[in-house]
Amino acid sequence: MRIDKVGVGREVGASNAVATHTGGAIILVGTPIGNLGDVSVRALDTLSQADIICCEDTRRTRKLLSHAGITGKRLVALHEHNERERAGEIVGWALQGNSVAVVSDAGMPLLSDPGAFLVDLAYAGNCYVSVVPGPDAATAALVLSGLDARRYCVEGFLPRKGKERQLRLDAIARDSRTTVIFEAPGRVASTLNDLLAICGTNRMVAVARELTKLHEEVWRGDLGSAIDWVAGQALVGEVVIVLGGASTMTDEAEEGQVRKALENLLSTGKGVSAAAAEVAEWMGVPKRKAYSMALEMQRLLEAGG
């Protein structure tokens, strides 16, 4: 099959430019992270026209294709254990004029999934690479968390133990950006405890599981409360932890801004609970802290202080 389309042409050592591309290609295709209804028309069209589909688990991809009524496709396993061995062969197929679609088990390839070595090799060989964007758990959890999405990083899976895990936790604790972490259900409690130990009780966090699926759930609060919450949970399914960034202000400066915001709301007659909730939402501070400060200020106001 030959591809005739207008897309973004890429050449090694050259800037991107709009160009007409004819020939083979490696196409990174985003697939649903749970809800099959999220697959795009373009993704299905790309998969239906592909000469070869590279996938982590051929059984899972075949289920998606069967759901969409796509049959007769050549599926090739491409996973973390064989990527370096197969990458050269796959790039060769594309350079011979084949359309090679690359998918992961769910979401976008390369995001905590295989594909980076393949794409790097493709660029080195001046092979055309394109993308069909689709769902990914990191972005879904980030926007659903309500935490600051203007600057964020995707940490992916943390090392399970040892010095490397501690170094990564130290870096996360200092980072002012919102951090997205993937975690297995059975390890969520230990990871939250590690984050609490290094970040303190007041950092905001959201825990999302089963995104886009029937039992989708998001819990949000501060790290201190998260420990109590997770202790009573029997988590199953895919889990994403979204951690608020470290404050770039000193504790004194941050407290001063919170007090000023509370003072403005309380002076308009707004109640303690409502004022605390609004400030906690605006400024990303724990509700318990905002409520305690608002209660203290309200008492002072009533006493004429």
BALOBA-1460 file (C-alpha; in Angstrom, 3 decimals):
// residues 305
<rec num="1" residu="m" x="0.000" y="0.000" z="0.000"/>
<rec num="2" residu="r" x="1.188" y="3.527" z="-0.751"/>
<rec num="3" residu="i" x="0.298" y="6.596" z="1.303"/>
<rec num="4" residu="d" x="-0.691" y="9.784" z="-0.507"/>
<rec num="5" residu="k" x="-1.433" y="12.591" z="1.895"/>
<rec num="6" residu="v" x="-0.540" y="16.087" z="2.878"/>
<rec num="7" residu="g" x="1.303" y="15.981" z="6.164"/>
<rec num="8" residu="v" x="4.308" y="17.201" z="8.054"/>
<rec num="9" residu="g" x="7.448" y="16.186" z="6.171"/>
<rec num="10" residu="r" x="10.555" y="15.497" z="8.237"/>
<rec num="11" residu="e" x="14.132" y="15.105" z="7.139"/>
<rec num="12" residu="v" x="17.122" y="14.453" z="9.364"/>
<rec num="13" residu="g" x="18.815" y="17.764" z="10.085"/>
<rec num="14" residu="a" x="15.988" y="19.798" z="8.544"/>
<rec num="15" residu="s" x="13.130" y="21.768" z="10.059"/>
<rec num="16" residu="n" x="9.531" y="20.570" z="9.758"/>
<rec num="17" residu="a" x="7.714" y="21.731" z="6.660"/>
<rec num="18" residu="v" x="4.346" y="20.986" z="5.089"/>
<rec num="19" residu="a" x="4.904" y="18.583" z="2.232"/>
<rec num="20" residu="t" x="3.143" y="15.912" z="0.195"/>
<rec num="21" residu="h" x="4.315" y="12.492" z="1.330"/>
<rec num="22" residu="t" x="4.123" y="9.468" z="-0.926"/>
<rec num="23" residu="g" x="5.467" y="6.088" z="0.134"/>
<rec num="24" residu="g" x="5.773" y="4.038" z="3.263"/>
<rec num="25" residu="a" x="5.548" y="5.341" z="6.818"/>
<rec num="26" residu="i" x="5.573" y="4.458" z="10.471"/>
<rec num="27" residu="i" x="2.374" y="5.808" z="12.012"/>
<rec num="28" residu="l" x="1.931" y="6.032" z="15.778"/>
<rec num="29" residu="v" x="-1.743" y="5.460" z="16.524"/>
<rec num="30" residu="g" x="-3.489" y="6.291" z="19.790"/>
<rec num="31" residu="t" x="-6.053" y="3.731" z="20.935"/>
<rec num="32" residu="p" x="-8.643" y="3.784" z="23.770"/>
<rec num="33" residu="i" x="-7.463" y="3.512" z="27.381"/>
<rec num="34" residu="g" x="-10.618" y="1.656" z="28.359"/>
<rec num="35" residu="n" x="-13.724" y="2.852" z="26.575"/>
<rec num="36" residu="l" x="-13.752" y="1.592" z="22.998"/>
<rec num="37" residu="g" x="-16.035" y="4.474" z="22.080"/>
<rec num="38" residu="d" x="-13.033" y="6.792" z="22.355"/>
<rec num="39" residu="v" x="-11.285" y="5.421" z="19.269"/>
<rec num="40" residu="s" x="-11.200" y="8.066" z="16.546"/>
<rec num="41" residu="v" x="-12.461" y="7.709" z="12.991"/>
<rec num="42" residu="r" x="-8.982" y="8.582" z="11.748"/>
<rec num="43" residu="a" x="-7.390" y="5.894" z="13.936"/>
<rec num="44" residu="l" x="-9.742" y="3.244" z="12.568"/>
<rec num="45" residu="d" x="-9.139" y="4.441" z="9.013"/>
<rec num="46" residu="t" x="-5.368" y="4.259" z="9.538"/>
<rec num="47" residu="l" x="-5.539" y="0.766" z="11.034"/>
<rec num="48" residu="s" x="-7.826" y="-0.483" z="8.286"/>
<rec num="49" residu="q" x="-5.419" y="0.742" z="5.584"/>
<rec num="50" residu="a" x="-2.182" y="-0.323" z="7.266"/>
<rec num="51" residu="d" x="-0.159" y="-3.103" z="5.671"/>
<rec num="52" residu="i" x="1.296" y="-4.096" z="9.038"/>
<rec num="53" residu="i" x="0.213" y="-3.316" z="12.601"/>
<rec num="54" residu="c" x="2.848" y="-3.517" z="15.333"/>
<rec num="55" residu="c" x="1.369" y="-4.002" z="18.790"/>
<rec num="56" residu="e" x="2.367" y="-4.929" z="22.341"/>
<rec num="57" residu="d" x="-0.115" y="-7.793" z="22.615"/>
<rec num="58" residu="t" x="-1.584" y="-9.098" z="19.378"/>
<rec num="59" residu="r" x="-4.566" y="-10.551" z="21.257"/>
<rec num="60" residu="r" x="-5.622" y="-7.199" z="22.694"/>
<rec num="61" residu="t" x="-5.192" y="-5.387" z="19.397"/>
<rec num="62" residu="r" x="-7.127" y="-8.066" z="17.561"/>
<rec num="63" residu="k" x="-10.052" y="-7.483" z="19.941"/>
<rec num="64" residu="l" x="-10.049" y="-3.769" z="19.070"/>
<rec num="65" residu="l" x="-9.895" y="-4.535" z="15.351"/>
<rec num="66" residu="s" x="-12.674" y="-7.109" z="15.664"/>
<rec num="67" residu="h" x="-14.841" y="-4.575" z="17.498"/>
<rec num="68" residu="a" x="-14.324" y="-2.167" z="14.593"/>
<rec num="69" residu="g" x="-14.941" y="-4.828" z="11.946"/>
<rec num="70" residu="i" x="-11.351" y="-4.760" z="10.677"/>
<rec num="71" residu="t" x="-10.120" y="-8.184" z="9.604"/>
<rec num="72" residu="g" x="-7.262" y="-9.775" z="7.715"/>
<rec num="73" residu="k" x="-4.525" y="-7.579" z="9.166"/>
<rec num="74" residu="r" x="-0.947" y="-8.702" z="9.680"/>
<rec num="75" residu="l" x="-0.156" y="-8.182" z="13.357"/>
<rec num="76" residu="v" x="3.440" y="-8.138" z="14.594"/>
<rec num="77" residu="a" x="4.408" y="-8.162" z="18.275"/>
<rec num="78" residu="l" x="6.454" y="-5.129" z="19.331"/>
<rec num="79" residu="h" x="7.055" y="-4.872" z="23.077"/>
<rec num="80" residu="e" x="9.737" y="-3.890" z="25.557"/>
<rec num="81" residu="h" x="11.473" y="-7.256" z="25.315"/>
<rec num="82" residu="n" x="11.923" y="-7.352" z="21.530"/>
<rec num="83" residu="e" x="11.830" y="-3.706" z="20.352"/>
<rec num="84" residu="r" x="15.577" y="-3.372" z="19.806"/>
<rec num="85" residu="e" x="15.696" y="-6.643" z="17.906"/>
<rec num="86" residu="r" x="12.746" y="-5.872" z="15.631"/>
<rec num="87" residu="a" x="13.110" y="-2.109" z="15.119"/>
<rec num="88" residu="g" x="15.483" y="-2.385" z="12.153"/>
<rec num="89" residu="e" x="13.205" y="-4.850" z="10.390"/>
<rec num="90" residu="i" x="10.147" y="-2.653" z="10.965"/>
<rec num="91" residu="v" x="11.886" y="0.474" z="9.651"/>
<rec num="92" residu="g" x="12.916" y="-1.591" z="6.624"/>
<rec num="93" residu="w" x="9.289" y="-2.462" z="5.915"/>
<rec num="94" residu="a" x="8.342" y="1.213" z="5.931"/>
<rec num="95" residu="l" x="11.270" y="2.179" z="3.693"/>
<rec num="96" residu="q" x="10.082" y="-0.478" z="1.232"/>
<rec num="97" residu="g" x="6.794" y="1.410" z="0.894"/>
<rec num="98" residu="n" x="4.641" y="-0.255" z="3.527"/>
<rec num="99" residu="s" x="2.294" y="1.541" z="5.887"/>
<rec num="100" residu="v" x="3.265" y="0.362" z="9.380"/>
<rec num="101" residu="a" x="0.882" y="1.325" z="12.198"/>
<rec num="102" residu="v" x="2.245" y="1.165" z="15.743"/>
<rec num="103" residu="v" x="-0.114" y="0.836" z="18.714"/>
<rec num="104" residu="s" x="0.279" y="0.073" z="22.409"/>
<rec num="105" residu="d" x="-2.132" y="-1.968" z="24.506"/>
<rec num="106" residu="a" x="-3.905" y="1.280" z="25.428"/>
<rec num="107" residu="g" x="-3.331" y="4.984" z="24.906"/>
<rec num="108" residu="m" x="-0.457" y="6.581" z="23.037"/>
<rec num="109" residu="p" x="2.620" y="4.581" z="22.052"/>
<rec num="110" residu="l" x="5.886" y="5.742" z="23.689"/>
<rec num="111" residu="l" x="4.130" y="7.142" z="26.790"/>
<rec num="112" residu="s" x="5.423" y="4.594" z="29.319"/>
<rec num="113" residu="d" x="5.068" y="2.134" z="26.451"/>
<rec num="114" residu="p" x="7.457" y="0.782" z="23.780"/>
<rec num="115" residu="g" x="8.252" y="2.680" z="20.586"/>
<rec num="116" residu="a" x="10.902" y="5.286" z="21.417"/>
<rec num="117" residu="f" x="13.812" y="3.206" z="20.091"/>
<rec num="118" residu="l" x="11.865" y="2.413" z="16.917"/>
<rec num="119" residu="v" x="11.041" y="6.063" z="16.240"/>
<rec num="120" residu="d" x="14.625" y="7.155" z="16.920"/>
<rec num="121" residu="l" x="15.894" y="4.552" z="14.457"/>
<rec num="122" residu="a" x="13.272" y="5.599" z="11.901"/>
<rec num="123" residu="y" x="14.431" y="9.224" z="11.999"/>
<rec num="124" residu="a" x="18.051" y="8.113" z="11.716"/>
<rec num="125" residu="g" x="17.102" y="6.190" z="8.578"/>
<rec num="126" residu="n" x="15.148" y="9.149" z="7.137"/>
<rec num="127" residu="c" x="11.940" y="7.135" z="7.378"/>
<rec num="128" residu="y" x="8.692" y="9.074" z="7.422"/>
<rec num="129" residu="v" x="7.008" y="9.081" z="10.851"/>
<rec num="130" residu="s" x="3.497" y="10.358" z="11.548"/>
<rec num="131" residu="v" x="1.024" y="10.286" z="14.404"/>
<rec num="132" residu="v" x="-2.695" y="9.805" z="14.886"/>
<rec num="133" residu="p" x="-3.310" y="11.364" z="18.331"/>
<rec num="134" residu="g" x="-5.577" y="9.589" z="20.732"/>
<rec num="135" residu="p" x="-6.472" y="9.089" z="24.397"/>
<rec num="136" residu="d" x="-3.830" y="8.793" z="27.088"/>
<rec num="137" residu="a" x="-4.204" y="8.200" z="30.809"/>
<rec num="138" residu="a" x="-1.779" y="10.967" z="31.815"/>
<rec num="139" residu="t" x="-3.727" y="13.784" z="30.165"/>
<rec num="140" residu="a" x="-7.099" y="12.352" z="31.162"/>
<rec num="141" residu="a" x="-6.092" y="12.142" z="34.838"/>
<rec num="142" residu="l" x="-4.443" y="15.570" z="34.764"/>
<rec num="143" residu="v" x="-7.502" y="17.449" z="33.548"/>
<rec num="144" residu="l" x="-9.848" y="15.396" z="35.726"/>
<rec num="145" residu="s" x="-7.777" y="16.166" z="38.832"/>
<rec num="146" residu="g" x="-8.473" y="19.892" z="38.623"/>
<rec num="147" residu="l" x="-4.856" y="20.598" z="39.590"/>
<rec num="148" residu="d" x="-2.727" y="23.130" z="37.715"/>
<rec num="149" residu="a" x="-2.333" y="21.860" z="34.138"/>
<rec num="150" residu="r" x="-0.409" y="24.842" z="32.774"/>
<rec num="151" residu="r" x="2.958" y="23.224" z="33.568"/>
<rec num="152" residu="y" x="3.200" y="19.516" z="34.220"/>
<rec num="153" residu="c" x="5.435" y="16.509" z="33.740"/>
<rec num="154" residu="v" x="4.682" y="12.837" z="33.244"/>
<rec num="155" residu="e" x="6.851" y="10.812" z="35.608"/>
<rec num="156" residu="g" x="5.374" y="7.493" z="34.550"/>
<rec num="157" residu="f" x="6.153" y="4.504" z="36.756"/>
<rec num="158" residu="l" x="8.566" y="5.109" z="39.623"/>
<rec num="159" residu="p" x="11.382" y="2.655" z="40.322"/>
<rec num="160" residu="r" x="10.122" y="0.140" z="42.859"/>
<rec num="161" residu="k" x="12.890" y="0.526" z="45.404"/>
<rec num="162" residu="g" x="16.419" y="1.596" z="46.155"/>
<rec num="163" residu="k" x="18.444" y="4.707" z="45.528"/>
<rec num="164" residu="e" x="16.950" y="5.418" z="42.112"/>
<rec num="165" residu="r" x="13.440" y="5.571" z="43.589"/>
<rec num="166" residu="q" x="14.600" y="7.940" z="46.333"/>
<rec num="167" residu="l" x="16.333" y="10.222" z="43.821"/>
<rec num="168" residu="r" x="13.193" y="10.416" z="41.705"/>
<rec num="169" residu="l" x="11.040" y="11.145" z="44.766"/>
<rec num="170" residu="d" x="13.454" y="13.912" z="45.818"/>
<rec num="171" residu="a" x="13.186" y="15.519" z="42.382"/>
<rec num="172" residu="i" x="9.375" y="15.302" z="42.410"/>
<rec num="173" residu="a" x="9.223" y="16.912" z="45.857"/>
<rec num="174" residu="r" x="11.162" y="19.959" z="44.599"/>
<rec num="175" residu="d" x="9.368" y="20.286" z="41.253"/>
<rec num="176" residu="s" x="6.932" y="23.197" z="41.008"/>
<rec num="177" residu="r" x="5.099" y="21.520" z="38.135"/>
<rec num="178" residu="t" x="2.180" y="19.142" z="38.572"/>
<rec num="179" residu="t" x="3.476" y="15.561" z="38.341"/>
<rec num="180" residu="v" x="1.634" y="12.592" z="36.831"/>
<rec num="181" residu="i" x="2.624" y="9.170" z="38.173"/>
<rec num="182" residu="f" x="1.413" y="5.758" z="37.009"/>
<rec num="183" residu="e" x="1.089" y="3.065" z="39.655"/>
<rec num="184" residu="a" x="-0.108" y="-0.502" z="40.101"/>
<rec num="185" residu="p" x="-3.163" y="-0.780" z="42.398"/>
<rec num="186" residu="g" x="-1.310" y="-2.754" z="45.054"/>
<rec num="187" residu="r" x="1.448" y="-0.151" z="45.332"/>
<rec num="188" residu="v" x="-0.646" y="3.034" z="45.558"/>
<rec num="189" residu="a" x="-0.606" y="3.099" z="49.368"/>
<rec num="190" residu="s" x="3.180" y="2.729" z="49.604"/>
<rec num="191" residu="t" x="3.748" y="5.402" z="46.958"/>
<rec num="192" residu="l" x="1.409" y="7.855" z="48.700"/>
<rec num="193" residu="n" x="3.226" y="7.183" z="51.978"/>
<rec num="194" residu="d" x="6.579" y="7.868" z="50.305"/>
<rec num="195" residu="l" x="5.231" y="11.091" z="48.792"/>
<rec num="196" residu="l" x="3.851" y="12.156" z="52.176"/>
<rec num="197" residu="a" x="7.208" y="11.530" z="53.846"/>
<rec num="198" residu="i" x="9.084" y="13.727" z="51.407"/>
<rec num="199" residu="c" x="6.484" y="16.339" z="50.390"/>
<rec num="200" residu="g" x="4.630" y="16.881" z="53.665"/>
<rec num="201" residu="t" x="0.927" y="16.677" z="54.464"/>
<rec num="202" residu="n" x="-0.285" y="19.785" z="52.632"/>
<rec num="203" residu="r" x="0.556" y="18.946" z="49.002"/>
<rec num="204" residu="m" x="-2.575" y="18.404" z="46.944"/>
<rec num="205" residu="v" x="-2.995" y="15.059" z="45.220"/>
<rec num="206" residu="a" x="-5.595" y="13.301" z="43.103"/>
<rec num="207" residu="v" x="-5.860" y="9.543" z="42.622"/>
<rec num="208" residu="a" x="-7.724" y="8.396" z="39.498"/>
<rec num="209" residu="r" x="-8.563" y="4.850" z="38.557"/>
<rec num="210" residu="e" x="-10.375" y="3.043" z="35.748"/>
<rec num="211" residu="l" x="-10.416" y="6.187" z="33.605"/>
<rec num="212" residu="t" x="-13.116" y="6.211" z="30.884"/>
<rec num="213" residu="k" x="-14.501" y="2.902" z="32.188"/>
<rec num="214" residu="l" x="-17.717" y="2.041" z="34.022"/>
<rec num="215" residu="h" x="-16.182" y="2.350" z="37.499"/>
<rec num="216" residu="e" x="-14.167" y="5.524" z="36.874"/>
<rec num="217" residu="e" x="-13.307" y="7.189" z="40.188"/>
<rec num="218" residu="v" x="-11.260" y="10.206" z="41.292"/>
<rec num="219" residu="w" x="-10.325" y="11.073" z="44.859"/>
<rec num="220" residu="r" x="-8.792" y="14.472" z="45.584"/>
<rec num="221" residu="g" x="-7.378" y="16.053" z="48.736"/>
<rec num="222" residu="d" x="-4.075" y="16.677" z="50.512"/>
<rec num="223" residu="l" x="-1.447" y="13.988" z="51.056"/>
<rec num="224" residu="g" x="-2.237" y="13.784" z="54.768"/>
<rec num="225" residu="s" x="-5.860" y="12.895" z="54.005"/>
<rec num="226" residu="a" x="-4.858" y="10.594" z="51.146"/>
<rec num="227" residu="i" x="-3.220" y="8.165" z="53.554"/>
<rec num="228" residu="d" x="-6.440" y="7.794" z="55.537"/>
<rec num="229" residu="w" x="-8.482" y="7.421" z="52.356"/>
<rec num="230" residu="v" x="-6.333" y="4.780" z="50.674"/>
<rec num="231" residu="a" x="-6.195" y="2.669" z="53.844"/>
<rec num="232" residu="g" x="-9.867" y="1.831" z="53.390"/>
<rec num="233" residu="q" x="-9.713" y="1.111" z="49.673"/>
<rec num="234" residu="a" x="-9.375" y="-2.113" z="47.728"/>
<rec num="235" residu="l" x="-8.124" y="-0.570" z="44.511"/>
<rec num="236" residu="v" x="-8.320" y="-2.430" z="41.232"/>
<rec num="237" residu="g" x="-7.598" y="-1.454" z="37.655"/>
<rec num="238" residu="e" x="-5.227" y="1.144" z="36.245"/>
<rec num="239" residu="v" x="-4.306" y="3.945" z="38.680"/>
<rec num="240" residu="v" x="-2.864" y="7.407" z="38.042"/>
<rec num="241" residu="i" x="-1.599" y="9.692" z="40.809"/>
<rec num="242" residu="v" x="-1.544" y="13.434" z="40.086"/>
<rec num="243" residu="l" x="0.562" y="15.431" z="42.545"/>
<rec num="244" residu="g" x="0.376" y="19.208" z="42.862"/>
<rec num="245" residu="g" x="3.650" y="21.081" z="42.373"/>
<rec num="246" residu="a" x="5.862" y="22.429" z="45.122"/>
<rec num="247" residu="s" x="5.116" y="26.001" z="46.112"/>
<rec num="248" residu="t" x="7.495" y="28.551" z="44.629"/>
<rec num="249" residu="m" x="6.733" y="30.946" z="47.491"/>
<rec num="250" residu="t" x="8.024" y="30.837" z="51.016"/>
<rec num="251" residu="d" x="5.586" y="29.452" z="53.575"/>
<rec num="252" residu="e" x="5.206" y="32.946" z="55.046"/>
<rec num="253" residu="a" x="4.437" y="34.548" z="51.685"/>
<rec num="254" residu="e" x="1.962" y="31.800" z="50.777"/>
<rec num="255" residu="e" x="0.169" y="32.113" z="54.103"/>
<rec num="256" residu="g" x="-0.058" y="35.864" z="53.637"/>
<rec num="257" residu="q" x="-1.749" y="35.455" z="50.243"/>
<rec num="258" residu="v" x="-4.187" y="32.905" z="51.636"/>
<rec num="259" residu="r" x="-5.075" y="35.204" z="54.535"/>
<rec num="260" residu="k" x="-5.621" y="38.130" z="52.169"/>
<rec num="261" residu="a" x="-7.942" y="36.095" z="49.951"/>
<rec num="262" residu="l" x="-9.915" y="34.836" z="52.958"/>
<rec num="263" residu="e" x="-10.171" y="38.336" z="54.394"/>
<rec num="264" residu="n" x="-11.626" y="39.655" z="51.145"/>
<rec num="265" residu="l" x="-14.294" y="36.934" z="51.028"/>
<rec num="266" residu="l" x="-15.211" y="37.071" z="54.720"/>
<rec num="267" residu="s" x="-15.584" y="40.861" z="54.557"/>
<rec num="268" residu="t" x="-18.314" y="40.429" z="51.923"/>
<rec num="269" residu="g" x="-20.327" y="38.288" z="54.329"/>
<rec num="270" residu="k" x="-19.411" y="34.928" z="52.877"/>
<rec num="271" residu="g" x="-19.439" y="32.095" z="55.427"/>
<rec num="272" residu="v" x="-16.336" y="30.404" z="56.773"/>
<rec num="273" residu="s" x="-16.887" y="27.102" z="54.953"/>
<rec num="274" residu="a" x="-17.697" y="28.722" z="51.616"/>
<rec num="275" residu="a" x="-14.750" y="31.121" z="51.822"/>
<rec num="276" residu="a" x="-12.349" y="28.320" z="52.740"/>
<rec num="277" residu="a" x="-13.596" y="26.115" z="49.913"/>
<rec num="278" residu="e" x="-13.177" y="28.880" z="47.336"/>
<rec num="279" residu="v" x="-9.676" y="29.804" z="48.467"/>
<rec num="280" residu="a" x="-8.612" y="26.166" z="48.608"/>
<rec num="281" residu="e" x="-9.800" y="25.729" z="45.033"/>
<rec num="282" residu="w" x="-8.236" y="28.962" z="43.727"/>
<rec num="283" residu="m" x="-4.885" y="28.634" z="45.427"/>
<rec num="284" residu="g" x="-4.414" y="24.887" z="45.670"/>
<rec num="285" residu="v" x="-4.090" y="24.816" z="49.452"/>
<rec num="286" residu="p" x="-5.601" y="22.065" z="51.610"/>
<rec num="287" residu="k" x="-9.203" y="22.750" z="52.592"/>
<rec num="288" residu="r" x="-8.487" y="21.919" z="56.211"/>
<rec num="289" residu="k" x="-5.776" y="24.565" z="56.375"/>
<rec num="290" residu="a" x="-7.949" y="27.183" z="54.646"/>
<rec num="291" residu="y" x="-10.892" y="26.388" z="56.934"/>
<rec num="292" residu="s" x="-8.773" y="26.646" z="60.080"/>
<rec num="293" residu="m" x="-7.408" y="30.029" z="58.999"/>
<rec num="294" residu="a" x="-10.858" y="31.298" z="57.982"/>
<rec num="295" residu="l" x="-12.358" y="30.215" z="61.326"/>
<rec num="296" residu="e" x="-9.627" y="32.023" z="63.214"/>
<rec num="297" residu="m" x="-10.102" y="35.190" z="61.146"/>
<rec num="298" residu="q" x="-13.889" y="35.075" z="61.550"/>
<rec num="299" residu="r" x="-13.518" y="34.901" z="65.321"/>
<rec num="300" residu="l" x="-11.239" y="37.930" z="65.228"/>
<rec num="301" residu="l" x="-13.722" y="39.836" z="63.088"/>
<rec num="302" residu="e" x="-16.586" y="39.012" z="65.440"/>
<rec num="303" residu="a" x="-14.484" y="40.086" z="68.404"/>
<rec num="304" residu="g" x="-13.698" y="43.372" z="66.671"/>
<rec num="305" residu="g" x="-10.037" y="42.424" z="66.218"/>
